């Protein structure tokens, strides 16, 4: 059975964000349209539904790297900030967006917290990701049968 490792991440995140949009526990905060994602960003995201994409992406990151803490996730979503004439310095992403997304994923039962270790994907979250990956893989194989590897 194909997993998150076997499908393209952009297709998975898009499909997963559409699924998360239907869940009542995951809603964009009132401040989401106005904030930047971190001090490294020049402007707020142009996509109006960026919150659901970020939640889906965080869920995928926790699946791949979990148990993982908020600081590590902030570093992953950070970026370079120009400092005058000098070089670019790395800045972490905003902590509130990461924290609130993780809290909503916890409320939905997709992520849980392990004391002293960080967040990890629950069995419900793992089955959701695996099911989405399986559907994507079937669609990809239908369009391009040469993707099947023979053992």
C-alpha positions in Angstrom: 0.0 0.0 0.0 1.5 3.4 -1.0 2.3 5.8 1.8 3.1 9.5 2.0 6.7 8.7 0.9 5.4 7.3 -2.5 3.3 10.2 -3.8 4.2 13.8 -4.8 4.0 16.1 -1.8 2.2 19.0 -3.6 -0.6 16.8 -4.8 -1.0 15.2 -1.4 -1.0 18.6 0.4 -3.6 20.0 -2.0 -5.9 17.0 -1.6 -5.4 16.9 2.2 -6.2 20.6 2.5 -9.5 20.1 0.7 -10.3 17.3 3.2 -9.3 19.4 6.2 -11.5 22.3 5.0 -14.5 20.1 5.6 -13.6 19.3 9.2 -15.4 21.6 11.8 -12.4 21.6 14.2 -10.1 23.3 11.6 -11.0 26.8 10.9 -8.8 29.8 9.9 -8.4 32.3 12.7 -9.8 35.8 12.3 -6.3 37.2 11.9 -5.2 34.8 9.2 -5.9 37.1 6.1 -3.7 39.9 7.6 -0.6 38.3 9.0 2.7 37.3 7.5 3.9 33.8 8.1 7.1 35.0 9.7 9.5 37.9 10.0 11.3 36.7 6.9 8.2 37.1 4.7 7.6 40.5 3.1 3.8 40.1 2.6 1.0 37.9 3.8 0.2 34.8 1.7 -1.6 35.6 -1.5 -3.8 32.5 -1.3 -7.0 33.2 0.7 -7.1 29.6 2.0 -3.5 29.4 3.0 -4.4 28.2 6.5 -5.7 24.9 5.3 -2.7 24.3 3.1 -0.4 25.1 6.1 -2.4 22.7 8.4 -2.1 19.9 5.7 1.6 20.6 5.3 2.2 20.5 9.0 0.3 17.2 9.3 2.6 15.8 6.6 5.7 17.1 8.3 4.6 15.6 11.7 4.0 12.3 9.9 7.4 12.3 8.3 9.5 13.7 11.2 7.5 13.0 14.3 7.6 13.2 17.2 8.6 16.8 16.5 8.4 20.0 18.5 7.1 23.5 17.6 10.6 25.0 17.4 11.7 22.4 14.8 8.5 23.1 12.7 9.1 26.8 12.9 12.7 26.3 11.6 11.4 24.3 8.7 8.9 26.9 7.6 11.3 29.8 8.2 13.3 31.5 5.5 16.0 34.0 4.6 15.7 37.7 5.6 17.9 40.3 4.0 19.9 42.3 6.5 21.0 45.5 4.7 24.0 44.9 2.4 25.0 41.8 4.3 24.0 38.3 3.5 20.7 36.6 4.2 20.1 35.4 7.7 17.7 32.6 8.5 14.6 33.5 10.5 12.1 31.1 12.0 8.4 31.2 11.0 5.8 32.7 13.2 5.1 30.6 16.2 1.4 31.5 16.6 0.4 30.1 13.2 2.3 26.8 13.9 0.9 26.5 17.4 -2.7 27.2 16.5 -2.5 24.8 13.5 -1.2 22.0 15.8 -3.9 22.7 18.4 -6.6 22.4 15.7 -5.1 19.2 14.4 -5.0 17.9 18.0 -8.7 18.8 18.5 -9.5 16.9 15.3 -7.7 13.9 16.7 -5.1 13.7 13.9 -2.1 14.7 16.1 -1.3 14.0 19.7 1.3 15.3 22.1 4.0 13.1 23.8 5.3 14.8 26.9 8.9 15.8 26.5 9.1 14.6 22.9 6.7 16.7 20.8 3.8 16.0 18.5 3.2 12.7 16.6 0.5 11.5 14.2 -2.3 9.4 15.8 -3.7 6.3 14.2 -6.6 8.3 12.8 -4.2 10.8 11.2 -2.0 8.1 9.8 -5.0 6.3 8.3 -6.2 9.6 6.7 -2.8 10.3 5.2 -2.4 6.7 4.0 -5.9 6.7 2.5 -5.3 10.0 0.6 -1.9 8.7 -0.6 -3.5 5.5 -1.8 -6.1 7.5 -3.8 -3.5 9.7 -5.3 -1.3 6.8 -6.3 -4.2 5.0 -8.0 -4.9 8.2 -10.0 -1.3 8.5 -11.0 -1.0 4.9 -12.0 -4.2 5.2 -14.1 -2.7 8.1 -16.0 0.8 6.6 -16.3 0.9 2.8 -15.8 4.7 2.8 -16.0 4.9 4.1 -12.4 4.3 0.6 -11.1 7.5 -1.0 -10.0 7.9 -4.7 -10.6 9.7 -6.6 -7.8 
